[in-house]
Amino acid sequence: MNLPLIRGKKWNYLAVAFAIPALAVLCLMIAVGCTPFGTKSMLYSDCWHQYFPFFKAFREALRNGDSLLFNWDIGMGLDYLGLMSYYLASPLNLLSVLLPDSWVLPYFQLLTPIKLGLASLFFAIFLKKIFNKDDLSIALFGSFYALCAWALGYQWNIMWLDSFALLPLVALGTILLLRDKKYVLYTITLCLAVLVNYYIGFFVCIFVLLIFICYQITNWTTAKRFFEDFLRIAIFTVLAIGMTAVLEIPTLAALGNTQSGVNKFPDSFSLNIVQYADCAAAREAWNVYKQAVEAGDIAVMQWIRAILVSIPPVFDGIVQVAGNIGGGISPTFKEGLPNVYSGVGTVVLAFLFLSSKDVKRRERYCALGLLLFIMASFVIRQLDYIWHGFHFTNMIPYRFSFLFSFVMLYMAYRAYTMRESFKVWQVIVSGALAVIVIFQSSLTAGVSKALAATGEMFSLLFQSMSPDPAVQQTAAQSLETLYNTHGDAYVFLVFNVVFLLLYLILLLYPILNKTTPAPQQSKKKNKKDKKAEREEEKPQPAAPAKVATAILGLVMVLELTMNVVNFGVNFSYTNLQGYPRGTTYTESMIRYMKEREDELFYRTEVTHAQTLNDGALNNYHGVSTFTSSANVKVTEFMRVMGYSAKNTYNRYCFEESSPVANLFLNLKYMLERDGKVEKNSYFESVHSYGNVFLLENKAYLPLGFLAEPALGEYDFFVTDMPAFVRQNQIFTAATGVEENVWNTGTAAKLTIVPQNVTITSSTETGYCNYEAKNGSGKLTYRYEIKTSGLMCLDLTMPARNSFNVYLNGAHLYSESLTLPQTLAVCEVVPGDVVEVRITCKANESNNMTIRPAIMDDAIFRDGYDVLSASTLKLTEFTNTKIVGNITCDRDGLLYTSIPYDGNWKAMVDGKEAEISLVADVMVALELSEGEHEIVFVYENKAFNVGLVISIVCLLAFLGILYWDHRVWCNDKLRKAWSKISRKA
């Protein structure tokens, strides 16, 4: 399959392989209007909240020359190497420092087509070297890899695409290492695959093991050869991974502080995809086996029975996965079945591969075994847990499914190179099996209904062409309704039927039209022979095989195009207008804030979050974060302080709430970006640009302050209690002030008013159990205020139920919660009426609790005076070193809002001091009365160990490389030395 020569030169098919997917995605971005071609973007879900803010903060760190060991812009501060190794280690990110600010987001978006292009290029190199091919086919199959369902469905996880792209080179390196004893490509690419993203790199490492096993099975000679191969691949795997230790060892240490570090291996039988009830028999059989083993029995029969009973539900799950292998299906973006589509033709060719006698039986069995093992890993939760780094994922399931596509495309290309050797029955049987597998899809159930509605669809099409505008409009609305009902089934049916037929016809055509070679002619030629020869020299019709190959290439291009279109239609784009919120006004305000402030370190936040990493996005030291690298103990601290936080969600989020909680966060400023500044005596508006206001905390405490020793002894996690009750206790422990700072009992009189909602039970403390009717309803919490002060709310509500807050009928703000949290309302006086109007979903049956509290300002000021009497005044601040002085008016506990991860070291008056922890996470020191110099230093011991390991492994690899090429190297060195000597 070759393209026509250009000026007598052959096409560079590796360049074509890069260009096809890169240009396809680029054209989609242009058509949709994604940046830099419009105001939309592909910043989907976590890419909006995490990946781009981290990318932007990383660029700032590089441009400013900041330390990459610790970062203060993400959350309350965290180990930066652990975050970098997952989100930011792509070499392409380094180029961002060369770009102007206006091109940071466009470049980030353009990384997607670039990385997909590289994936296609590297897969084409794999095919070229393994199959010794250099034609258009390697570019097309490379494009199917780059545009498989995994790549398109999960492309918004942009940091995964580097290791995904490198997989074919790692696989090629593995084969070259085992077959030819060539180790350079394997070592370098495996090192890069792990270095750029340890998570996907882990999948690649497992896949290398599977390739090794399959290679040994298909090419078995002797046990000696096996152990030689095993030793060789083990050595260079250790060197490759060892060279990544500078990042991976610190990352491994950092992961111990995250939610990933608290996962446990599932000890009971459970399956993904399959309905829970369908696993009951298998679950019971495994429980019987487990009980027998615990009782000391060998339990062989129970084990065999458990396996046999488990086969049907596991097979059911595999069948459901197989049904997702067809085209015309929306990729899984966040939740759903594994992304395993890599071409309709790929399925047919894969079955042809399995039927080919020209392929060794062991190779066919290994390929089939790999596919079944990966599919079983999707279904069996224990295998799924191991694949995902001994962790269960939070959304975005089956993240290793691209390995399935890789194996399928390898099988398909192997069959493609032999396509003319197949018999008719093999093509027909393979096509029939492809139909059976593809139509296991859940969409198949809707196909019959869609076909039954075809007549109605054509009738409506004719009506839409009616001269009567009213008829046209009615028909158009009916067609839209019909498409919304049956559109997915139509697309699935047409996509797969059309391409299956095309591929089968083009595979059968050259087989059915094979020509027998002409008989050998004698050397003597008469006039008739010469005339016949001249006729043969005239242009002849192309051979059937060439015609079929050319058309097959066009069909593959068409399928790739339709696949990208299908993705483009189903993907949810985001609008960049107002991202970040406040745009230039916010940027100007942050610059103003930094110019007016002399203090070396303080934290800033927004009154209402836009992303969960606004600090990283807007370049200020913030509080909130959403990242898998989040310190789980900080998350728990933020939760008990009343903020929106959950360790399994890897997030904690600041929104304007309690002045008491703010004391412990080093919060000096808030940014109000909605143009509304609520009355709050604890924050003063000091500047504004447009609708962005800078609010200064009038009850500010710096990074460190002297608290009572009782704060260190207080158990933040002893029991669950209402947020403001806990804050009363924390305030007392920190200040020694015995009175409650929050009035939680008699602050307001509550009335709950339903609208199209039935309240089944409620209490005076704010609990309400309700049932919404057919349409959406409303619940209004109406508070008649009885005392003066700042009013806050402690809200526990169903996820994503929006609500509006009103004061005396005037709207204050709108909000939507996903987790329990506290929120500030405003200053109130007796007689005020505060209303919280909650929108309930249709047919919703749920409960909520809203507890009000009003602050006693006099008590708060008494406590604040105690805490502000002795504060840490910073004289030096960097990412990894903090120096300051404090004059203690008494013996006490120096509380700091420095999150501890095991790497901070403290010095008091030049001597190392023992660190105490408040809430098991915030750094604190016991100090005596008087003046003290305090030094905090961040020393990442894991980084030092990793750096040594990386250097040793790199030197060992270079030493082996030199030893194998010492003759060439010595010759080059002699020639270089001779040139230097002559010049001297």
N, C-alpha and C positions, 0 to 999 in steps of 0.2 A: 504494500500500500504506500505508494510514493506520490508526492505532489510534483507537478511539472517543474522542470528545471528553470531557474531564473538566470538568464544570461550564461547558460551553460553550467551553472553552479547548483549543487545539490542543496536542498533546504537543511538548515540546522534544526533537526526535529526535537532536540532538547530545548531549544529556545521556543519552538512551537508549543511544547508541553507546558512551559511556564506561561506562555501568552494566553492559551485558551481559557483556563479558569480565572486568571487575573483579569483579562478583558471582559469575561462574562459577568463577573461580580462588579467590575467597574461600570459596565454598561447599565447594570441594574441600579447601581447607586445614582447614575446620571438620570435614568428614567424616573426614579422615585424622587429625586431631588435631595439626596443625602449630601452632607458637607463633604468636600468643598464645592459641591454643585448646587446646593440649595440649603434650606433651613431645617431639614430633617436629619436624623442620624440613625445609626444601628446600635446606639447605646441602650441595649435591652437589659432590663432587670439589674443584676449585680454590676454589669458594665457601667451603668449610670451611677450607681451608689458607691462602687468600689474601684473598679479597674482604671477608669479614667482619672478619678481624683488621685489615686496612688501614682499613676503615671505622671501626672502633673507635678505632684510633690517630689517625686524622684528626680524629675528634670530640674526642679528648683534646688534640690540638694546637690546635684552634680554641678550646676552653674555657680552655686555659692561656695563650693568646696567643703560642704558639711561632712561630718563623720557619718559613715554608713553603718555604724554599730548600733546606734540608738536614735530614735526619731520621736520628736515631741509634737509633731503636727497631726499624728494619727492617734486618735483616742487620747487617753491621759499620758501617753508615752509607751513605747513598746520596743522590743528587740527588733531592729530593722533588718538584720540579716535573715531572720526567719521569714519575714514578710517578703523580702526581695526574692528569695529563692523560689517562692511560689508565684508571685505576681509580676516581678520586674526584671528577671534575669536574662531576658532576651537581648542578644547583642544589638538588635535593631533599635532598642530603646535608647541606646547611647547616642544615636544620631539626632535625637530630639534636642540636644543642647545646641545644635547648629542652627536651629530654626527660630524665627521670630515668634513672639507670643501668639500672634494671630493665627499661626499655622500649627499650633500644638494639637488642637482637636482634629483638624483635617488630616494631619499626618497620622494621628492615632487611628483614625478611621481607614486610611489607606493601607495600614499595616495588614488588614484582613485580606484584600486581594493579593498583596505581596506574599504573604505567608501561604495562602492557598496555591499561588503560582509555584512557590518553592516546593510544596508538597507534591505537585504534579511533576515538576522537574526531577525531583529525587526518585520518585517512583519510576519515571521513564529511564533514569540511569540504572536503576535496579533491573528493569526488563532488558535493557540494552546489554548489560554485562552478563546476566544469567542466560539469556536466550540468544545472544549474539545477533540482535536485531537493531536496525537503525532506519526505521521508516515511520510513516505517520501513525502506525498502530501504537507505538510506545507512547506517543503524545496523547492519543485518545484514551488509552487505558490509564495513563497517568492522570488525565483530567477526571475520569470517573472516580479515581481515588480521592483527588482533591475536592470533588464536589459530591462525595457520598453523603448520605443522610446525616451521619455523625458530624461531618465537617460543616454542613450548612445549618443543622439544628443547633450545634454548640459553638458556632463561630464567634458568638458574642463573648465566650470565654477565651479571649484572644491570647492569653498567656499559655493555653494548652496547645495552640497550633504549631509552635516551634517543634516540640517533641513529636507531635503527630507527623510533621513534615519530615523529620529526621528518621522516622521508623524504617522506611525502605533502605536507607543507607546503612542503618544498623543491621538489618536483615542481610543485606549484601555483604557487609563486613563479616558477619557471622559465617556465611557460606564460604567466603574466601579464606577465612581463618581455618575452618575445618577441612576444606577441600585442597587449598593451595598453601596453607601455613602462612598466609599473609595477614599480618596483625595490625598494620597501621590504621587502615580505614575503620576496623572494628573498634579499636581503642579510642580513637579520636571521636567518632560519632556517638558511641555509647556514653563517653564522658560528656559530650555536649548535650545529648538527650536528657541526661539526668541533671546536668548543671542548669539548663534553661528553665526546667520545671520538674522538680523532684517527684511531683505527684504522677504526671503522665510518664515520667521517666521510670517510675516503679512498674507501671504496666509494661513498658518496653523491656525491662529486665526480666519480668516473668515470661514475656514472649520469646526472649532470647533462650531461656531455659527450654521452652516448648520446641523451638526450632532445633536446638541441640538434640533433644530426645528424638524428634522425628528424623533428623539427619542420621543419627546412629541406627535407627531401626531400618531406614531405607538403604543405607550404605554399610551395613554390618559386614565386617571381615573377621577380626579377631578381638579377643578381650584386651590384648596388648594395645591395639590401635584405639580402642575405646578409652582406655586409661590415659593414653598419650593425648588424645583429643580433649579429654576432660581436664587434664592438668594444664594444657595450653590455654583453653578458654577460661579456666579458673584464674590463671595468672593474669591474663590481660583484662579480665573483668575486674579483678581486684585493683589493678593499676588504673583502669578507667574510672571506677567509682572512687578510688582513693584520691585521684586528682581533683575530684569535686568536694573533698572533705572540708575545704576552706569555707564552703557555704553549707554543706549538708550536716556537718557535725554541730555547728551552732543551731541549725534548723531543728535537728533532732532534740537538742536540749530545750529549745523554745517550745516545741510541740508538747513537752511535758507540762507546760503551764496553760495549755489551751484545752478546749472541750474535747479535742481528739485524744487527749491523754487520759480521759476517764471512761472511754468505751470499753465494753467487755465482750468477749467472744460469746456468741449465742449458744446457750447450752441445751436448747430444745429444738425439735424439728419444726421448721417453718419455711414457707416458700414465698417468693415474690410472684406477682402476676396472677397466680391461681387463687380462686376464691377460698377464703379461710375455711368455710364449711367443707370444701372438697378435700381438705387435708386432714380431716378429723381422724380417719382410720389410721393413716400413716403416723400422725402425731401420737395416737394412743399406742401403736406398736413400738415406737421409739421410747416412749415412757416406760413401757413394760421392760424393754431391753435395758434401759438405764437403771431401773429398780433392781433388776436381776444382777447387774454388774455391781451395784452398790452393796448388794447382799453377799457378794463374794462368789457368785456363780460365773462359769465361763460363758454361758448364755449364747452359744453358737447358733442354736436354732432360732432363738428370739431375734438375733442379729440378721439372720437370713430372711426371716419373715418380715422384719421391718424394712429391709431393702426391697423385697418383692412388693410389699404393700405401697411403698413410696413411688414405684415406677409409674403407675397410671397418672397421678397428679403432676409429677415432674414432666412426663411426656405431654400432658395437656398444656403445661406452660411452654414447652418447646414448640408445640404446634402454634400457639398464639404468637410466639416470637417469629416463627417462620412466616406467618401471615403478614408480617410487617416488612417483608423483603421486597415487595413489589413497589412499583412507581405510582405516581399520582397521589401519594399520601403525604399529608403535612408532616414534616419532621417533628420529632419531640423536641421542644424547646426547654421546658422545665419539668414536666411530669408526663409520663406515658410509657409506651413500650420502647424497647431498645431501638436505636437508630441503626438499622442493618441494611438499608437499601444501598446498592452500588451499581445499579443498572439492570434493566429487564433482560437484556442480552447476556449479562453476566450470569444470571440464573441458568439460562439454557446452556451456555458454554460450560458452566460448572458441572452440570449433569453429564454433558458430553465427556468432560474430563474423567468423571467417575466410571464411564462406560468404555473408555479407551483401553484397548489391549496394548497399545504402544507405550503406555505409562505403566511402570512397575506396580504390581498389585500392592506392595507395601507402601508405596508413595500415595496411592489412592486411598488406602485405609488410614494412613496418617492424616491426610488432608481432611477426610470425613470425620476422623476422630477429633481433630482440632476444632472443627465447626461445632460438633456435638458437645464438646467440653465447654467451649465458650458459651453456647446456648444454655447448657446446664448451669453454668456460673451465673447467668442472668436470673435463673429460677431459684436455685438453692441458696438460701440466705447465708449459710456458712461460707460458701465459695464467694459469694458476692462481698461478704465482709472482708475476706482475705484480699481479694482483688483490689478493693478500695483502701488499701493500706491499713487493714485491721480497724475499719471504721465504717459505720453506716452513713450514707450520704443524706444531706438535708436538701431534698429536691435534686434536680439534674441527675437522674439515675443512669446506671449502666454506662459509666463514663469510659469504659474500655471497649465499647462495641466497635470502634474503628478497627480493632484487630480482626474482627469477623470479616469486615469488608476487605481488608488486606488479603486474607486467605482466599476469599471468594475470587478476587481479581487475579490472584496468582493462578488459581485453578482455571479461570476463564481464559487468561492469556495463553496458558499452556495448551488448552484445547483450541484456541484460535490459531495457533501456529500449525496445528495438525488438521484444520477443519476440512481439507479436501480428502483426507484419508478415511473419514467416517462413512458409514453406510447409511442408507435411507432410514432403516428401522431405528438406528441410534438417534438420529435427529428427531424423528417423530416421537420416540419414547421420551427423550429428554424434554421436548416441548410439552408433552402431556404431563410429565412430572412437574415442570415449571408452572403449568396452569394450576395443578393441584395445590402446590405450595403457595403460590401467590394468592389464590382465592380462598386461603384459610383466613384472610384478613377479616376483621370485624366489620369492615365496610361491605363485605359481600352480602350481608343480611339486608342491606338497604338497596342492593342492585335490583332485585325483583320489583320493589316498590317504585324505584326510579324508572324502570322500563315500563311499568304499568302507567306511569304518569307521562310517558312520551307523547301519547296522543293529545293529552291536554296541553302539553308544552307547544306542540306545533299549532294547535288551535289558537293559543294565545299569541304566538308569533304572527299569525295571519291577522288577528285582531289588532295587534300593535301597529300594523300598517294601514289601519282604517283611516279614512279621511276625517272621521269624527274625533276631535281632540279628547273628548271625555272617554270614549272607548279606548283610545290609545293609552291614556293615563291609567285607566282601570287595568288594562292588559299588562302594562309595564309593572304595576304594583303586584299583580298576580304572578308574573314571571319572576319577580324578585323573591316573592314568598316561596315559589316553587324551587328556585335555585337554593335558597337558604335551607330548604328541607332536604333536597335530593342532590345538591351540587357536588358534595364530596363523593357520593356514590357514582355520579356521572363521570367525574374526572378520573376516578379510580378505574372504572370500567373501560372508558375510551383509551386512556393512557396505556393500560396493560394489554388490552386486546389488540390495539393497533401495532404496538411495538413487538408483541409476541409474534403476530402474523408476519410482520416485515422481517424479523430476524430469522424465522423459520423458512420463509420463502428464499431469502438470500443465502441461507446455509444449504438448502436443498438444491437450488438452481445449478450450481457448478457440479454437484454430484450427479444429478440427473442428465447433465449435458457434457459428460466427460468425452473427450475425443481420443481415439486410438492413434498412436504415433504412426506416421507414414512409413512404408517399407523402404529399406535401404536401396538406393539407386546404384546402378553400375557406373563406373568412372567414365565410360564413353558416352558422349552426348550427341544425339542427332538433332536435326533442325527442330523437330517437334518438341524435344526436351528443352532446347534453348528458348523456344517460344513459351513453353509452360513456365520456365524459370522467370522470364520477363513478366509474365502474368502474376507470379507469386510476389514479385517485387513491388507491385502496385499496392496501395493501402488496402489492408484486409480488415474485415470486422474483428473487433477485439474478442479474445477467447472468453468463454462464459465465466471462468474463474476471475479474470481481471475485471469484467463488468460487475460481477457480484461483489468483489472486494471494494471497488470504487463506490458502488451504491451503499454497501455496508458502512463505509466510512461516513457517508452523508447521513445515514440513519442514526449513527452514533452521535454525530454532531447535533442532529435534531433532538435526540433524547436528552443530551446534555443541556441544550437550550431550554427545552420544556421543563426539565428538572429545576433549572434556575428560576424560570418563570413561576413554577409551582411554589417554590420557596418564597419568591418575592411577594406572591399574593397572600401567603399565609403568615408572613413575618409581621410582627408589630413594631413599627418604627416609632421613634420618639421625636418630639418637636423641640428644637434647640432654642426657641424663643424663651428668654427668661432662664437660661441655664448658663452660668449660675444665676440665681434669683437676684434681681437688682442690677445685674450686668455691670455697666461702667460706674454706676453710682456706688455699688458695693466695693468695687476695686478702689475708687477714690476714697471711700470712707476708711478702708483698711489702711491705705497709705497715710491718711490723716492721723489715724489712731497711732500708728507706729512712730510718726514724727512728733506727736505731742507727748509721748510717753517716755520717761527716762528709766523706768524700772527695767531691769535686765530680762526678767521673765514674768509673765502673767498669762492667764488663759482668757480666751474670748469665746463666746458662743452666740448662736442666733436664737431668737425667741421661739421660733417654730422652724423645725428642720425641713430642708428641701431634700438633701441626700442624708445618708447616715455617716458621711465623711466630709462634712462641710468645711472642716478645718483644713484638710488636705486639698480640697477643691479650691478654696479661697485663700490659701497661704496664710493661715494664722494658727497659733497654738490653741487647739480646741479641747473638747471633752469627748464628744461622741465618736463612735466608730462602729463599723460593721465589717468584720474580717475574720476568716478562719484562724488568723494569727492572734486574735484577741486573747488577752490573759483572762482565763475563766474566773479567777479570784477578783479581778477588777469588775468583771461583769456582775458577780454576786454582790460586791460592795455597792455598786450603783443601783442594783435592784432593791436592796434593803434600805437604801437612802431615798427611795421613792421614784426613781427614774425608770423609764421604759428599758428593760433589760431582760435578757434570757440567755442562759449559757448555751443551750442547744441551738439557738439562733445565731450564736457568735456575734452578739451585738449589745451595745448599750447606747442610749440616746438621751442627750440633754434637750429639754425644752423648759421654758420659763416656768418655774414652780416655786420651790420653798427657799426663802433666804437662809433658813437653818442649814439645809443641805449644801447651799452654795458656799457656806463658810469653809467647807472641807475640800473644795475643788480649786482654790486659787483663782476664782472667777472674778475678773475685774471689769469686763465689758460685755455687753450684749448688743447684737445688731438686730434692729427691728426693720424688716424689709417690706412690710405691707402698708406702711404709711400710717399705722395706728399705734399711738403710744398710750397704753392704759395707765391710769393713775396708780402709782406705786411709789411709796415714799422711800423705798430701798434702792431704786434706780433713778438716776437723773439724766435727762436728755442733754447732752453737751454739744451735739453738732448734728447737722443733717445735710444730705445731698439728695435732691429729688424726694423720693418716698422712702429713703433709707435713713434711719436715725441711729446715732451712736448713744447707747445708754451706759452710764458709768455706775458701778456698784458702790453705793455709799456705805455698805457694810462689808467692805472688802478686807480679806485677810490674805497675806502673801503665801508663797510656797511653803513656808514653815512658820509655826507659831507655837508658843508654850501653852499647853493644856494641862489639866489636872491628871495625875497618874491613873485615876479611875478609868480614863478613856482607854488606856491600854489593857485594862482588865475586863472591860465590858465585852460581853459576848454578843456580837452583831447577829449571829445566826441561831441563837438558842431556840427560838420558836417563831412561828408566823404570828404577826400581829398587824393591825392597821398601821399604815405608814407614819401618820402623825403621832400616834402613841409611841412608836419606836423613836421618832425624832425627839420627842420630849425626853426620853431616857438618855439618848446620846448627848443631847444638849446639857443635861444635868451632869452626866459623867465627865464631859469636857470642861465645863465651867464651874461646877460645884454649886450652881444656882438650883435650889430644890424645887421652886415653883415650875409648873408647866408653862412652856412658852406658847403652846398651841391650845386653844380652847376648842375641844372636840365634842363636848356634850351639849351645851345649851347655847351654842353660837347662833343657831338659826332653827326656825320651825319649818319642817318639810311637809309638802303636799305633792303627791305623785298624780299627775293628770293623764289618763290614757286617751288616745284618739285612734279609733279603728284597731284597738288593741285590748285584749282581755287580761286583766291582772288577776292571776290565780292566788298569789300571796305576796305580802310585803311587810316590812318592818319600819319602825321609826328611825333606825340607824341607816337606812338607805338601800336595804336589800329589796329587790323586786323580781318576782317570777312572773312571766307574761307569755301570752300567745298572740302573735299577730295574725290577722285574717288574710283573705285572699290578696287584697292590695296591700301596699306598704302602709304601715301605720306609724304613729309617733307616741313617744312617752315624754312627758315634760316633768322634770324635777323642779319644783318651785320652792325657793327658800325665802322666808321672811326673816330678815336680818335683825338680830337682837343686841349685837354689840359691835363696836367699832374696831377696825383693823384691816390688815391685808387678808383677803379670803383666798383660800386654796381648796382644791378638790382632790380627793383620792378616788380614782376611777378604776373600776374593774368591769369591763364591758365585753360583749361579743366582738370578735375581731372584725375590724373594718366597718363597724356601724358608725356612720358620721353623726356629728352633733354640732349644735350652735349654742353659744353662750350669750345671754342677754342680761343687761343691767337696767332695770326699770324700763323695759321695752326696747332699749337701744342695743343694737347688735354689737358685740365685742369681737368675737372671732369664731371661725369654724375649724373643726378638727376631726380627725379620724384616727382611731387607735388600733393597734394590733396587740398590745400588751398592757397589763395594769401599770398605771403611773399616776403621779401627782401633777397638777397643773395650777398655775396662778390664775385668779380671776381678775381682781383689782381691789383697790381700797373701798371699803363699804362702811356705812353708818347705820344705826338703828332705823328701821323703816324702809330701807332699800329692799328691793325684790330682785333676786338673781334667779334666772331660769336656765336650765340645761335642757334643750329640746333635742331628743335623740330620734333618729330615723330608724325604724325597725324594718327588716327585710320581710318580704311577702311570705306568709306561711311559716314564719319563724317562731320557734318555741324555745325560750332561753331564759337566762336570768342575768341581772347586773347588780352592782353595788356602787353607789356614789356616796362618799362620806365627806362632808364639809369640815373645814377647820378655819378659825380666825386667829391671827397672831396677836399676842399680848406684846405690844411694842416696848413697854417699860421693862418687862422681864427680858426681852430679847436684847435691849440695850445694855442691861446689867451684865448679861453673859458676854456680849460682844466686847465690852470694856475689859473684862477679865482676859479674854483671848488676845486682844489687840495690844495689851500692855507690854508684852515681850514677843517681838517678831524677828524673823530671820531677814537681815538686810544683805542682799546679794552683792558681792564685789566682783565675781567672775561667774560667767555662765556659758558653757558650751554643751553640745549634745551629750558629752560623756564626762564632764566635770562641772561641779557646782561648788562655789566657795562663798561663804557668808559669815557674818558676825551677828551674835545675839547677846543682849544683856538681859539675863533672867532676873526677874524681881522676886523669885522664889524657886524652890526646888520643884521640878515638874517634868512633864513629858513633851519633848519637842516633836510635835506632829508635823509631817510633811505629806504633801499629796504626790509623792514620788512612788509609782507602783513598783513593787519589788518582784524581781524574777530570778533572784539568786546571784545576780552579777554586780549589785551595788556594794561598795565598801565605804565605810564612814570613818572619818578622823575627827576627833575632838581635841583641840589644842595640841595638834601634832601627834597624837597617839590614836592608834586604831581603837574604835569603839564598837561595842556589840549593838547590832541593830535589833530593835524591837519592832513588832508588826501590829498595827492597828487594823482590825477586821481581817487579819491574816494576810494583808497585802500592802498596806501603806507604811512606808518607812518612818520609823520614829526612834528617838534617842532619849535616854534618861539623862537629864542635866541637873546640875546643882546651881544654886543661886550665884550670880556673878556674870562676868563677861566670858564669852567663849568664841573661838574660831571654829567653824564647822566646814568640813570638806567632804563632799560625796564624789566618788570616782566610780565610773562604770568600767569594769574589767570583765570582758567576755572570755572566760577561760576556755570555753569550747572553741572559740574562734582561734585562739593561740594553738590549741591542739590540732585543729583542722588544718591550719596553715602549715604546720610542720609536716603533717601527713601528706598534704598536697604537694609540697616541695619534694619530699622523699620519693613519692610515686612518680612525679614528673621527671626527676633526675634518673630514676630507675628506667623509665620508659625511654628517655633520651639515650641512656647508656646502652640499652638493648638495641636501639635503632642504630647507634654508632657502631656497635660491635658487628652487627649484620652487614653494615655498609662501610666498614673501616677502610677497605682498600680504596674505595671511591673517595671517602672523606679525606684520607691521608694524601691522596693524589691532589685533591683540590687545595688542601692546606699547603702542600709543597709548592704548587704553582703560585698561590697567593703570596707565600713568603719570598719566592724568587722575585716576583714583581716588586715587592717592597724593598728587597735588598738592592735590586738594580737601581731603583729610584734614589735610594740612599747613597 
